[in-house]
């Protein structure tokens, strides 16, 4: 295991699971608390805190999901223990608050997997070729390290073994592919397309056929012995935006082994008590250093928001900020001319945690109107027009979803409608020239236009246009989404 000192159990069936990792001494494995207490100036503490916050913000909000879904059994969002696949045959509503910017096209299954002791096997059934589904596999850093689904592995039945990067076991018969993960835990968002309200039973049958098993159980044996219990810090909402976030980041850093390129960075973070063998405590520093750390966090969050604002007009931004570690490293250099990709990862987590990689889906986002002004339906009404035969180019489907600008969640509205999508095409009212006008406003545009109405809040908002399986024209910018226009 990693730096929490959890003891890796011996496997009864080494031929299937491979050898355990070599024991590593605490001095090799951890940066000690003595090292973290070396002298540091306020200026250095502030700079490190800023850097650590930008680096670690995604891990912090990822921890929130872990805590709400599998740790806190009293949470209204609780899905079950680790290595349990929890499915819901329903669509998300304003009452679902754990994940910002959710979708309401694909009933979800969720799972948090622990592969520290042994791999897990994910099994999927065969389904109709026209139905989209995906298992999005996300590590503790929030990298999308792999996919199982329509656009990657296809819609045939299959079995996929997910293992740590250094797993040395033997691939069992019947396994389609071994997928490697660089962290001991991973999260998966499972999406299964719902065609219409009457299709929910079919979706439920597919979800019931999804399966997750530890490798030992898959092979017909008892599961490996559990490791020592982990003490998970209690999540307190709002702390992700101030220096309290370092409590969660410290915990998460103790669950991972840094890649070689980041080992020096981890030593730097240790100077302010992050990722050491002691729990982070801002009160262990002098008031001057503690204030510097807090100021660094403020600057880190400002850097994230500044990046978002400076790229708000880029309709292809989502295709550049979600993906594997390698993809993000390349994107940072190619698209933004920066050496480190950490701000991309934080922007992605802040704007749309668990967004898909570009090849799987892109998310042109409406943060401003056609004149560059922030969206606010307390003051304005808007229209979005798709010209005839210029709809979003996709292999699977598209949807336009609206969110409250303050909570980043769905809003209650009289139609219980949170999106408009391609499966609703037969319902939309078309203009004489074949175009489709969508009305984005807080009040009904009139009964004759309600099929094209996307109800909005009495205040700020933003919208996400999701393209599942985007065609190349959308990925390279030959097709761009239409602008949102004020009508008053």
N, C-alpha and C positions, 0 to 999 in steps of 0.2 A: 504494500500500500504506500501511499504518499505520506506527507509530513504530519498527519494527525497521529501518527504512531499506532495506527490500527495494525493488528497482527494478521498477516496473510496466512490463512489456513492451508494445511497440506491437502492435496486432492487424493481421494481414494483411488481414482482411476487415472493415473498419470498418462497412460497411453492415449486417452481421449483429450485430456486437458493440458498436457504438456507440463514442463517443469515450472516450479514457482520461481519468482524473481529472486535474484541473489540478495541476501540481507545486506543492507546498507547502514553504516554507522550513523548515529545521530549527527556527528560532526560533518560527515559527508552530505547528509540528507537535508540538514537544517542550517539556517543561519541563526546563530544563538542570540539570546537576548543580550549578552554582553556586547556582541558585535553591533547590535542595534542601538546601543546606548553611547556610542562614541560621540564626541563633541560635534555639534552641528549648529550652524548659525541660523538665525531667523530667515535670512534670504534663501539659504539652501533648503531649509525645511519647507518653505513656501513653494519653491520650484519643484521639489520632489513630490509634494502633495498634489500640485497641479497635474504633474505627469502621471502620478498613480491614479488620480481620479479619472482622467481621460482613458487611461489603460483599463481600469477596473470597473467602470460604470456598467458595462454589459454583464459582467460577472455578478454584480450586485443585484441587478434586476432579474437576472437568471435565478439567483438564490431566492428571490421573492416567490417565483413560480414554484421552485422546489419546496419551499416551506409551506406554501398554501396548498399545494397539490398532494404531497406525500408525507410531510412531517407533522403538520398540525391537524390532528384528527378532528378538531373542533371547527376548523375552517369551513365556511360554506362552499369553498372551492375544492375541498378534499376529494381526491380521485381514488385513493387506495395506497397501499405500501409500494416500496420499490419493487420493480419487476412485475408490476400488475398493469395490465392493459385495461384502462377504463374508457368505455365508449358511451356516448350519449346520442340517442336517436332523436335529436332536436336541433334547432338552430339557436345561436347565441342571441341574447336580448340585452337590454340595458342593465339587467340585474347581474350580468357576468362582468366582474370588475378586476379580475386578476391579471388579465392580459390586455394592454391597450391596443387599439386599432384592430379588433378581431374581425373575422369575416362572418357572413351569414349565408354563404352559398353551399358550404360543405359541412355537414354534421361532423363533429370532431370525435376522435379517440385521442387519449393522451397517455403517455407512459414516461416514467423516470426509471431508467435501468441502471443497476449496479453491476458492473462487469469487473470489479476489483478481484473477485475470487474465481470467477469463471465466465466465459462468454454466454451470451443469450442467443436464442434462435427465434427469428420472426418468421411466421408462416402466413401466406396470403392465398386466398382462393382465386380461381379463375373468375373473371367477370366480363360483362359485355364490352366489346372493343370501343364503343362510343362513350363509356363512362370514365371520367377522370378520377384517379385516386393517387395518393402519395403518402409515404412515410418519410417525413422530413427528419433527418437525424442530426441533432445539434449537440455539440460538446459543451463543456462548462464555460468555455470562452465565448460561446454563442456562434462559433463557426458552423456552417452547414457542411458537415464533413462528408455526407453521402445522402443519396435518395434511393428509395425503393418505390416504384410506381409506374404509372402509364407511360411517362415520357422517358424513363430510364431503363427499367427492367421489363416493361410491357404488362399486359393484362392477363397473362397466363398465370396459373398457380405456381408458387415458388417458395423456397425456404432459404433464409439468409442468416448467416452466423455473424454476429457483431462481437468483435474481440478487441482487446487493448493492442496498441501498436506493436508491442514486443511479445505477444502471445506466440508460443512455440508448439501448440497442440496439433493434432492430426485432424484434417478436415473429414468429417464423417460422410458416409455415402448419403446421397440424396440432397446435399446442400448445394444450392445453385452458386453461391458466392460467399466468400469470407470478406467482410468489410471491417476495416481497421479504424479505431478511435483513439485519439491521443490522450484522452482523459478517462478516469476510472468510472465516471458516471456520464450518462448522456440523456438528453430529453428528446422525445419524438412527438411531433404534432402529426396526426394522421387525418387526412382530409379525404372524404368520399363524396363525390358530386351528387347532389339532389336535383333531379330534373324538374320536379314540381311537387306540390303538397301531397299528391296521391302516391308519390314515389318513396315515401318514408319507410314503408315496410320492406321494400327491396334494399334500401340502404341499411336498415337494421339487420337483415339477413347477412349482408356482406360483413358488417361489423362483427357479428357473432362468429363469423368464420375466421376472422383475424386471430392470430394466436402468438403468444410470447411465452417462452420457457427457458429456464437456465439450461445450459447444455447437458448437465448431468440428468435432469428430468427428461429432456428430449431423448436421451439415450436409454431411458428406462431405469435409471438409478436414482438414489437419493441425492438431494441437493447438497452441495458442499457446506461445510460447517461455517456458520456465520462469524464475521469478525466482531471485534469489540464494539460496543455501542458508541455512537458519535453524539456529542453534545451540540445540538444545533442551536444557534442563537435565535431568540424570539424575534420575529419580524415586526417592525413598527413602521407603519406607512408614513411616508414623508421623509424618513431618514436617508433615503437614497439621494436626496438633494443637498445634504450638508455633510459635515465631517463625520457624523455617525455612520455614514456609508462605509467607513473604513473598518468598522466592526465586522461587517459582512464580507468585505473584500479580504480582510485578514483570514477569515474562515475559509473562503474559497481558495485562496492561494495555498492554504495548507492541504487542499485536496488534489493539487496538481503538481506535476514535476515539470519545471520550465524547460522549454526547448533550449538548445545550446545557445542560440542567438540572444536569449533573454536572461541568461544566468547573471550577467553583470547588472542588468536592470533590476533583478530581484535583490541583489546586494544593496543597490541604491535605495530601493523601497524599504529595506530592513532598517535603514537609518532613522526612519520615522515609525518603526515598530510594526511594519507589515510583513507577514509571511515568516515570522520567527517562531521559536518554540514557546513563546509567551503570547497570551491574548493581547490584542491591541487595546491600549488604554490611553486616551489622549491626556488624562489627568496625571499620567506619569511624567509628563514633560513640564517644564517651567511655563508659567502663564505666557511668556513672550513667545516661546516655541509653539505652544498650543494655538495661540492666536495666528501665528504664521501658517500653521497647518490648515486652519479654518479658512484663512484668506486664499491659500492655494487651491482648496476645494472650490471656493467661489469662482476663482479664475478658470479652473478646469471646466466647470459647468458653462461659464461664459464662452469658452472656446468652442464647446459643442454647439451652443445656440448660434454663435457667430457663423460657424461653418454651415449650419442649416440655412440661415438667412441668406448667406452669400450664394448658395446654390439652389435657392427655392424655385427658380425658373427653369431648372433643368428637368425636362420630362422623363429623361432616362436615368435619373439619379439612382433609383432603386436597383437598376441593373448593375450598378457600380459599387454598391456598399453591402451586399449580402453574398456570402459564398464561403468557400474553403479558406483556410489560412493563406495558401499559395495564391488563390485568386485575389484576395484583398491586398496582399503585398504587391502584386502586379498592378492592380487597379490604382493603388495610391500613387505609384510612380507614373503610370501611363496617363491617368485621367486628371490627377490633381498635382503632379510634380512634387510630391512629398515622399520622404524616405520611410516614414513610419505610418502604418495603416490604422493605428489605434483610434484616431478620431473618427474614421469611417465606421468602425465597429460600434463606437458609442453613439454616433448619429443614428445608425440603423436601429440600435436598441431603444433609443429615446423616441424615435418617430414611428417605429413599427416593429416592436420586438418579435423575433421569429419570422421575419419576412423571408420569402423564398429567394433562392438564387435566381439570377436573371434568366437562365435557360429554362427554368421551371415556371417562373412567373415574374412579371414586372409590374411596378406599381406607380405609374404616373400619378402624381399627387397635386391636388388643387389647394394651394395655400393662399393664392391671390387671384383677383379677377383680371380681366383683360387689360386693365389700366395699371396693374401692379399694386392695387390696394388690398389690404387684408380683408378676408371674407367675414361679413357680419350680417345675419339675416334679421337682426333687430332693426337695422337701418335700411336694408336693401332687399330687393328680389333679384334673382338671377335666372338666366337660361343657358342651357348647354345644347348645342345643335349638332347632330350627326347628319352629314349630307348623305344622300342616297348612295348606297354601295361604297361608303367610306367608313364602315364600322371597324372597330378594333380588329386587326388581323391576328387570329389565334388558331392553334391546333385543337384546343380544348374548348374553353368558354371565356367570357369576359363579364365583369360586373362593375358597377359604379356604386360605391358605398359612402355614406355620410356619417361624420362623427362630430360630437360636441367638441368645440375648440378648447374647452377648459378641462374636461375630464378625459378626453380622448376615447370616449366610449359611445355606444349607441344612445339615442335619446328616445324617450317616450313620445309617442305621437298617435293621433287617432286612427291611423291605418295599420299600426304595428309594422310599418315598412321602414327598412333601414337601407335598402339598396334597390337598384334596377339592374337587370342582367339579361344576357343573351337568350336565356331560356324563356323570357317573357316577351319575345319579339312579336308574337301573334297578338298580344294584348295592347301594344302601344298604338296610339293614335298617330298616323302619319299625315304630313302636310301634302298638298297637291303635287309638289315636286318630288315626293318620296322621302323627304328628310324627316327626321324625328327630333322634336324639341322636348327636352327635359326641363321641368320647372323646379327650381331650387328655392324654396321660400317657406316661411313658418306657417302661412295660412293657405288654405286650398285655393288653387287657381280656377276653381269651378268644377262642377261635377263632370262636365264633358272632357276635362283635361286631367282628371285625377289619376288616370292610369299612367300618366307620364310625370306625376308629381313625386318628388323626393322631399318628404317633410324635414324641415330644418329647425334648429333651436331658436329661441329668442335671444340671440347673441352670437358670439364667434363660432366658427365651424371650419372644418376642412373636409375634403373628399379624396378618396383613393379609387382610381380606375385600375382594377386588377385584370391582367391579361394572363391567363393560364395557358402555357404552351405558346408563347409569343412567336409569331413568324419573324423571319429575318428582317423584314422591312421595319418592324417595330423595334427590334434590337439595335439596328444601326441608325435609326432616326429618319428613314425614308417616309415612314408614317408617324405622324405626331398627333396627339390628342387635340381636339378642338378647344378653344378658349371659352372661359366662363364670362358671360357678359351681364352687366347690371341692366335692369329694365326699368329702374326708377331713380 
